[in-house]
Amino acid sequence: MSEGVRISFSRRLIAPGARALQAAVYCLALAGLLTVVLPAARGQDEFGIKNLQGKVLNAHDQAISGAIVYLQNSRNNDVKSFISTSNGSFRFADLSADTDYTVWAAFHGKKSSSRQVSSFDTRKNVYLDLHIKE
C-alpha cells in the first residue's frame, strides 16, 4: 500500500481594519528606510556639497557668451571647464564642500582675475561674477 502525502493549508483571517493598519505600518517602515538609504546611496549628504554659479562679464558689465570658465580643485589640481551661455552664465554643481577651489575665465586671449571659493564658506550656493578686461 502506498501512503499519501497530506498537505494542509491554514488560512489566517485578519479583520479589514487590522489589514489597513498593517499596510500603514509597512508603508511607514519603508518610508523610514528610504530616508536612511537614499542619502547614503548618493555618496554625500546635503552638508557635503555646494554649487558655484555666476556670470562672465566684460569691462562694461555686459555678458560674455562663449568664455571658458575654469575651476581648479586645490586638493588634486584637477581642472573642470564650462563654456559660458548666451547670457554669460556658468555653473559647477555638486562640489565638495571641504575643498578649496580657484575659478577664472578666459576669452579671446584675455583672462579674468582668479577668485577663490573657500571650504570655510558655508553657503550651499556660491555666486561669483568674473570680469574680463578688454
Contacts in CASP RR format, 6 or more apart in sequence:
PFRMAT RR
TARGET T0000
AUTHOR 0000-0000-0000
METHOD contacts of the structure
MODEL  1
MSEGVRISFSRRLIAPGARALQAAVYCLALAGLLTVVLPAARGQDEFGIK
NLQGKVLNAHDQAISGAIVYLQNSRNNDVKSFISTSNGSFRFADLSADTD
YTVWAAFHGKKSSSRQVSSFDTRKNVYLDLHIKE
14 22 0 8 1.000
39 45 0 8 1.000
39 46 0 8 1.000
44 94 0 8 1.000
44 96 0 8 1.000
46 124 0 8 1.000
47 97 0 8 1.000
48 96 0 8 1.000
48 97 0 8 1.000
48 98 0 8 1.000
49 94 0 8 1.000
49 95 0 8 1.000
49 96 0 8 1.000
49 97 0 8 1.000
49 124 0 8 1.000
50 95 0 8 1.000
50 96 0 8 1.000
50 97 0 8 1.000
50 117 0 8 1.000
50 121 0 8 1.000
50 123 0 8 1.000
50 124 0 8 1.000
50 125 0 8 1.000
50 126 0 8 1.000
51 91 0 8 1.000
51 92 0 8 1.000
51 93 0 8 1.000
51 94 0 8 1.000
51 95 0 8 1.000
51 124 0 8 1.000
51 125 0 8 1.000
51 126 0 8 1.000
52 71 0 8 1.000
52 91 0 8 1.000
52 92 0 8 1.000
52 95 0 8 1.000
52 101 0 8 1.000
52 103 0 8 1.000
52 117 0 8 1.000
52 126 0 8 1.000
52 127 0 8 1.000
52 128 0 8 1.000
53 89 0 8 1.000
53 90 0 8 1.000
53 91 0 8 1.000
53 92 0 8 1.000
53 125 0 8 1.000
53 126 0 8 1.000
53 127 0 8 1.000
53 128 0 8 1.000
54 89 0 8 1.000
54 90 0 8 1.000
54 91 0 8 1.000
54 127 0 8 1.000
54 128 0 8 1.000
54 129 0 8 1.000
54 130 0 8 1.000
55 63 0 8 1.000
55 84 0 8 1.000
55 87 0 8 1.000
55 88 0 8 1.000
55 89 0 8 1.000
55 90 0 8 1.000
55 129 0 8 1.000
55 130 0 8 1.000
56 63 0 8 1.000
56 64 0 8 1.000
56 66 0 8 1.000
56 67 0 8 1.000
56 69 0 8 1.000
56 84 0 8 1.000
56 88 0 8 1.000
56 89 0 8 1.000
56 90 0 8 1.000
56 105 0 8 1.000
56 107 0 8 1.000
56 112 0 8 1.000
56 129 0 8 1.000
56 130 0 8 1.000
56 132 0 8 1.000
57 63 0 8 1.000
57 64 0 8 1.000
57 88 0 8 1.000
57 129 0 8 1.000
57 130 0 8 1.000
57 131 0 8 1.000
57 132 0 8 1.000
58 64 0 8 1.000
58 131 0 8 1.000
58 132 0 8 1.000
58 133 0 8 1.000
58 134 0 8 1.000
59 131 0 8 1.000
59 132 0 8 1.000
59 133 0 8 1.000
59 134 0 8 1.000
61 131 0 8 1.000
63 84 0 8 1.000
63 86 0 8 1.000
63 87 0 8 1.000
63 88 0 8 1.000
63 89 0 8 1.000
64 84 0 8 1.000
64 88 0 8 1.000
64 105 0 8 1.000
64 107 0 8 1.000
64 132 0 8 1.000
65 84 0 8 1.000
65 85 0 8 1.000
65 86 0 8 1.000
65 87 0 8 1.000
65 88 0 8 1.000
66 83 0 8 1.000
66 84 0 8 1.000
66 85 0 8 1.000
66 88 0 8 1.000
66 107 0 8 1.000
67 83 0 8 1.000
67 84 0 8 1.000
67 88 0 8 1.000
67 105 0 8 1.000
67 106 0 8 1.000
67 107 0 8 1.000
67 130 0 8 1.000
67 132 0 8 1.000
68 81 0 8 1.000
68 82 0 8 1.000
68 83 0 8 1.000
68 84 0 8 1.000
68 105 0 8 1.000
68 106 0 8 1.000
68 107 0 8 1.000
69 81 0 8 1.000
69 82 0 8 1.000
69 83 0 8 1.000
69 84 0 8 1.000
69 90 0 8 1.000
69 103 0 8 1.000
69 104 0 8 1.000
69 105 0 8 1.000
69 130 0 8 1.000
70 79 0 8 1.000
70 80 0 8 1.000
70 81 0 8 1.000
70 103 0 8 1.000
70 104 0 8 1.000
70 105 0 8 1.000
70 106 0 8 1.000
71 79 0 8 1.000
71 80 0 8 1.000
71 81 0 8 1.000
71 82 0 8 1.000
71 92 0 8 1.000
71 95 0 8 1.000
71 101 0 8 1.000
71 102 0 8 1.000
71 103 0 8 1.000
72 78 0 8 1.000
72 79 0 8 1.000
72 101 0 8 1.000
72 102 0 8 1.000
72 103 0 8 1.000
73 79 0 8 1.000
73 80 0 8 1.000
73 96 0 8 1.000
73 99 0 8 1.000
73 101 0 8 1.000
74 99 0 8 1.000
74 100 0 8 1.000
74 101 0 8 1.000
74 102 0 8 1.000
75 99 0 8 1.000
75 100 0 8 1.000
80 92 0 8 1.000
82 90 0 8 1.000
82 91 0 8 1.000
82 92 0 8 1.000
84 90 0 8 1.000
84 105 0 8 1.000
90 105 0 8 1.000
92 103 0 8 1.000
95 101 0 8 1.000
95 117 0 8 1.000
97 119 0 8 1.000
98 119 0 8 1.000
99 119 0 8 1.000
100 116 0 8 1.000
100 117 0 8 1.000
100 118 0 8 1.000
100 119 0 8 1.000
101 116 0 8 1.000
101 117 0 8 1.000
102 114 0 8 1.000
102 115 0 8 1.000
102 116 0 8 1.000
102 117 0 8 1.000
103 114 0 8 1.000
103 115 0 8 1.000
103 116 0 8 1.000
103 117 0 8 1.000
103 128 0 8 1.000
103 130 0 8 1.000
104 111 0 8 1.000
104 112 0 8 1.000
104 113 0 8 1.000
104 114 0 8 1.000
104 115 0 8 1.000
104 130 0 8 1.000
105 111 0 8 1.000
105 112 0 8 1.000
105 130 0 8 1.000
105 132 0 8 1.000
106 112 0 8 1.000
106 132 0 8 1.000
107 132 0 8 1.000
110 132 0 8 1.000
110 133 0 8 1.000
110 134 0 8 1.000
111 132 0 8 1.000
112 130 0 8 1.000
112 131 0 8 1.000
112 132 0 8 1.000
113 130 0 8 1.000
113 131 0 8 1.000
115 128 0 8 1.000
115 130 0 8 1.000
117 126 0 8 1.000
117 128 0 8 1.000
END
